[in-house]
């Protein structure tokens, strides 16, 4: 059918976009053809041809070869997966259409028209140079009724930042005032929608898959790069929530809003902006409360407890950890393992390396509760770094607690085990290495402490050098100076410490 429609369309001078619309209208209801597949059928090319064109475009833009293959593209065409902003941009470029023509809402991240410049349109009679008429049966995509100019501007700021991060000079993109304003704008509009307020189940499935995918990318993608993707998705979810949905769909949207807001808060911690992190967690709590899911509410609260834990208020972190534990109750979930770990870390921070035996015992009992809770978690939750809790995280935080308690012998064993398990999350790897350096420092081995610190900084790319991740590095420098200000290895350490660009958030505090 597609072949016949294409042949007839070409015979009368229709464009590929018009032919694609005709194919979609004729085959979608009977065969489930998606708009993105209709575009390829209208071009008369195979999956392999599209892949080769995308690879050529990546090569043209001086980017590493993409991981897209026929299996992934087929998943896009069947509606099982939704392309991320970058792949969507290149699909639009290949087909010379906007995202709406491929079945996806919103503008492309590039903000430009994808029709090939210099082409001469045909009218429906086949004459060259005439203005292309839009057939009456091809409706123009309308703007979302709830979209405001402020919302679009915030999204455009994030898209521009995303493009900078995808370019050959990602260091140009920073968490500056406009980006922070866009983040806060999207969060505030989500707050408004949650308190004031039909999307298809298929679209919800795609958003849920995208949310889980962002959780997996949390360990492998630079924070600012991931933040742009997550907030664009959060904005799309908010647009859907601005119209009343059936109760079951509204609950799924609230769940995604809670997860995406919580993930945004986690990324904000990594970027060093604790105020915006707290705001996103607050939004996440509002959304989670709408679901009535104890496990989700406990997860958001446990993640929020990390903000005061990292930014100096261990008592508040302890209170939030206990609140998360109470919310989880007897429900086997990630928060049951996370909350006791945060509790143990807060106790260690309050007591320091000269901890009394009862404090050490109390912290170790909390760690034992965490290990027991982890053993009863679902397998999927044990493999999810963002929305679940993994064994390597358990080892890492156990080592961190023991380091802060001054239990260096036990800490080094556990930290070595944790580092062996980490292969992809450079932020946690760096924090583990600085915990190991602290162990050596406590034991009085300044040379080893600086050696470990230099190696940690050497492996850390500039896009990960946020204020948050540099805090332990600066703390190690100050501790060395306090013990031996003229240590011969300090210049080499300082060179690594200040050799690359340090990304700082507007709300970041000094170390």
Helices and strands as residue ranges (DSSP letters): H 2-11, H 16-31, H 35-43, H 47-60, H 70-78, H 85-95, G 99-102, H 149-166, G 170-172, H 177-196, H 201-217, H 223-241, H 247-271, H 274-291, H 294-310, H 314-328, H 334-351, H 357-375, H 379-382, H 391-404, H 408-421, H 426-442, H 446-458, G 462-464, H 467-484, H 490-497
